[in-house]
Amino acid sequence: MRPAVPARRLLPSALLTALLAASLAGCSDSGEPASSRPSASPTARPTPPLLNGVRPGVEKKSALDGTWTAGSGSQRVALFLFRGAAALNSPGFCTGTVDATGRIKLSCANGSHDRIDGRAVLRSGKLVITWAGGPKDVLQRRAS
């Protein structure tokens, strides 16, 4: 039997996409009661929002997709990338996007600016991220 993984350490990609969409979608209430608004046709699929030139969660699969970690304790960094969506859950909690060139744009719940704009490249199986005006992270992919 596998030991339980604390929820804080692992964020499934579907949850990541849902959290990202919810945190970045904004308010769309028109003020009208739901019953008076026209309903969407059953075959219509909503278009995901375009953020930083990316449609998070629906972009093409990338070599950068995965769970990336480094360090431990207060020095721990955990980054999740999935088809254009990006989430950093340590340090702090930040959500945003990663584009096809490896540009990561995040917005952090605690207002931190250390890791909000970075460039990611794969080097020898590691993800190296240089954050504008912040640290440089060298992360390893976690096995799924």
C-alpha positions as CSV (number, residue, x, y, z in Angstrom):
1,M,0.0,0.0,0.0
2,R,1.3,3.4,-1.0
3,P,1.7,6.0,1.8
4,A,-0.7,8.9,1.6
5,V,0.7,12.0,0.0
6,P,-0.3,15.2,1.8
7,A,-2.6,17.3,-0.3
8,R,-0.2,20.3,0.0
9,R,2.5,18.3,-1.8
10,L,0.6,17.2,-4.9
11,L,-2.0,19.1,-6.9
12,P,-3.6,17.0,-9.7
13,S,-3.7,18.7,-13.1
14,A,-7.5,18.9,-13.3
15,L,-7.6,20.7,-9.9
16,L,-4.7,23.0,-11.0
17,T,-6.6,23.9,-14.2
18,A,-9.8,24.6,-12.2
19,L,-8.0,26.7,-9.6
20,L,-6.3,28.7,-12.2
21,A,-9.5,29.3,-14.2
22,A,-11.3,30.3,-11.0
23,S,-8.6,32.6,-9.8
24,L,-8.1,34.4,-13.1
25,A,-11.6,34.4,-14.5
26,G,-12.9,37.4,-12.6
27,C,-16.5,38.3,-11.9
28,S,-18.9,37.8,-14.8
29,D,-22.3,38.3,-13.1
30,S,-24.4,40.7,-15.2
31,G,-26.7,41.4,-12.3
32,E,-29.6,39.7,-14.0
33,P,-31.2,36.6,-12.4
34,A,-29.9,33.4,-13.9
35,S,-33.5,32.5,-15.0
36,S,-33.7,35.6,-17.3
37,R,-30.3,35.0,-19.0
38,P,-30.3,33.0,-22.2
39,S,-29.0,29.5,-21.7
40,A,-26.1,28.2,-23.8
41,S,-26.9,25.6,-26.3
42,P,-26.0,22.0,-25.2
43,T,-23.4,21.7,-27.9
44,A,-21.7,25.0,-27.3
45,R,-18.3,24.8,-25.5
46,P,-17.1,27.8,-23.7
47,T,-13.8,29.2,-25.0
48,P,-11.2,29.2,-22.2
49,P,-9.9,32.7,-21.3
50,L,-6.8,34.0,-23.1
51,L,-4.3,35.1,-20.5
52,N,-0.8,36.4,-21.4
53,G,-1.4,35.0,-24.9
54,V,-2.1,31.5,-23.5
55,R,-5.2,29.4,-23.0
56,P,-4.3,27.7,-19.7
57,G,-5.1,24.0,-19.5
58,V,-5.8,23.6,-23.2
59,E,-2.5,24.4,-24.9
60,K,-0.5,21.6,-26.6
61,K,1.4,19.3,-24.3
62,S,4.9,20.5,-23.6
63,A,8.2,19.0,-22.4
64,L,7.9,21.5,-19.5
65,D,4.6,20.0,-18.2
66,G,4.9,18.2,-14.9
67,T,5.6,18.7,-11.2
68,W,9.0,20.3,-10.5
69,T,10.5,20.7,-7.0
70,A,13.7,21.7,-5.3
71,G,14.9,22.4,-1.7
72,S,13.2,21.6,1.5
73,G,11.6,23.3,4.5
74,S,11.4,27.1,4.1
75,Q,13.7,26.8,1.0
76,R,11.3,24.5,-0.8
77,V,10.1,25.4,-4.3
78,A,7.2,23.5,-5.9
79,L,6.0,24.4,-9.4
80,F,3.3,22.7,-11.4
81,L,3.1,23.2,-15.2
82,F,0.2,21.8,-17.3
83,R,-0.6,22.8,-20.9
84,G,-0.1,26.5,-20.4
85,A,-1.2,26.7,-16.8
86,A,1.3,27.3,-14.1
87,A,1.0,27.2,-10.3
88,L,3.6,27.7,-7.6
89,N,2.6,26.4,-4.2
90,S,5.8,26.9,-2.4
91,P,6.9,29.5,-1.4
92,G,3.5,31.1,-1.3
93,F,0.7,30.4,-3.7
94,C,0.8,31.8,-7.2
95,T,-1.1,31.0,-10.4
96,G,-0.5,32.0,-14.0
97,T,0.7,30.9,-17.3
98,V,3.6,29.3,-19.2
99,D,3.9,29.9,-22.9
100,A,5.5,27.8,-25.7
101,T,8.8,29.7,-25.3
102,G,9.0,28.9,-21.5
103,R,8.0,32.4,-20.3
104,I,6.2,32.0,-16.9
105,K,3.9,34.8,-15.7
106,L,2.4,34.5,-12.2
107,S,0.3,36.4,-9.8
108,C,0.8,35.6,-6.1
109,A,-1.9,35.6,-3.4
110,N,0.4,37.1,-0.8
111,G,1.5,39.9,-3.1
112,S,5.1,38.5,-3.5
113,H,7.0,39.7,-6.5
114,D,10.0,37.3,-6.2
115,R,8.7,34.8,-8.7
116,I,6.2,36.5,-11.0
117,D,8.0,36.7,-14.3
118,G,10.5,34.1,-15.4
119,R,12.1,32.2,-18.2
120,A,12.3,28.4,-18.0
121,V,14.6,26.1,-20.0
122,L,15.3,22.4,-19.8
123,R,19.0,21.6,-19.1
124,S,20.1,18.0,-18.6
125,G,16.7,16.9,-17.4
126,K,16.4,19.8,-15.0
127,L,14.2,22.9,-15.2
128,V,16.2,26.1,-14.8
129,I,14.1,29.2,-14.2
130,T,15.6,32.7,-14.1
131,W,13.1,35.0,-12.4
132,A,13.3,38.7,-13.4
133,G,14.6,40.6,-10.4
134,G,14.4,37.4,-8.3
135,P,16.2,34.1,-7.6
136,K,17.3,31.5,-10.1
137,D,15.7,28.0,-9.5
138,V,17.0,24.7,-10.6
139,L,14.2,22.2,-10.2
140,Q,13.9,18.4,-10.7
141,R,10.9,16.7,-12.2
142,R,8.9,14.6,-9.6
143,A,7.9,11.1,-10.8
144,S,4.2,10.8,-11.3
